[in-house]
Each structure stands twice: as structure tokens, then as C-alpha cells.
Amino acid sequence: MSDLSPLERLRTSYEARQKARTTDVDLTEDGSLVARVGMVDASGARDAMRTLMRLVSDDAGDLSDRDLAGVVASATRGLYSRDPVSKALEPLVGDDGAPLSFVTLAAALGVPEITTGEAAVRLVFTEGDPPAVNSLRLLTAATTIAGWLVGDRDAAPGN
């Protein structure tokens, strides 16, 4: 039998859940862009679950880059960059000192015509000449995030 009272057990459980409400996902191989992702509203949760279900079903081919980018954008609570030496995360801030979100990131990168988080996520995953979205990298990030959102903590980075 536990030495903790029922209320103390509830408090301990609550504190553990609060710590587990975010996780960091590297969006670039070099760590120059890291998304801190967290819980989403009901709409975002439905989208994440639909995306996961489609990934494991026969209609996974119907997923678009837009669907995947939507999962990443809706779950992202902050953008960071990993210091190449210390590996510490540093918040990404604009020239005005304000924290960047996907909505403001595109303008900071010199592409002000992109004004939605979803479009900015696709921009982050665009590479090559001619430019194209690296769908496999985007799929990997979205799958990691969607798995984490629906409670598969093994899908979280580092597990």
C-alpha cells in the first residue's frame, strides 16, 4: 500500500501530466529549427487522429502535404533553434525581439506573402532546385507529432 494519500497521488499524477504536455521535434536535420509541440484543441486532435488513421490504412496516399503541415502547425507552441555546440534550445525571435510562430516565420525568412502557419510549415520543408516540399521529411515530422498527440509517448523524440 502506498504511503501517499489519495489526494497526494492525484497531485503527483497531475504534476507528471503537466510536465509531459510538450515535446520538442527537430524539423531540420541540423537542429536549426525545432518545434515545441503541445496539446491541441478538439479540431486539431481530430485532424491528428485522422492523419494517423489514414497513415495506417489503405488511403494513406490521399494525405496531402497540406494535411501533414496542418498537424505540425496546429500542434506547435513555440519555435526554437538548437545551439550547434551546447545543444541547448534557444527561442527563435524576430528582428523586433518577439518570439516567432509559423505565422510570423515566413516574413522573417523574407517570404511575407505566406501568411498562414500551414503554408509556413510547407515553406520550411521546401528544398532543392526547383523548389519542392520534401514530403518524406514532412511526413516524418507530422507522424511523430500526431503519434505523440494521441498518446503514443514512444513516438516522441528520444524514445
C-alpha positions, 0 to 999 in steps of 0.5 A: 500500500502506498504511503501517499494519500489519495489526494497526494497521488492525484497531485503527483499524477497531475504534476507528471501530466503537466510536465509531459504536455510538450515535446520538442521535434527537430524539423531540420536535420541540423537542429536549426529549427525545432518545434515545441509541440503541445496539446491541441484543441478538439479540431486539431486532435481530430485532424491528428487522429485522422492523419494517423488513421489514414497513415495506417490504412489503405488511403494513406496516399490521399494525405496531402502535404497540406494535411501533414503541415496542418498537424505540425502547425496546429500542434506547435507552441513555440519555435526554437533553434538548437545551439550547434555546440551546447545543444541547448534550445534557444527561442527563435525571435524576430528582428523586433525581439518577439518570439516567432510562430509559423505565422510570423516565420515566413516574413522573417525568412523574407517570404511575407506573402505566406501568411498562414502557419500551414503554408509556413510549415510547407515553406520550411520543408521546401528544398532543392532546385526547383523548389519542392516540399520534401514530403518524406521529411514532412511526413516524418515530422507530422507522424511523430507529432500526431503519434505523440498527440494521441498518446503514443509517448514512444513516438516522441523524440528520444524514445 
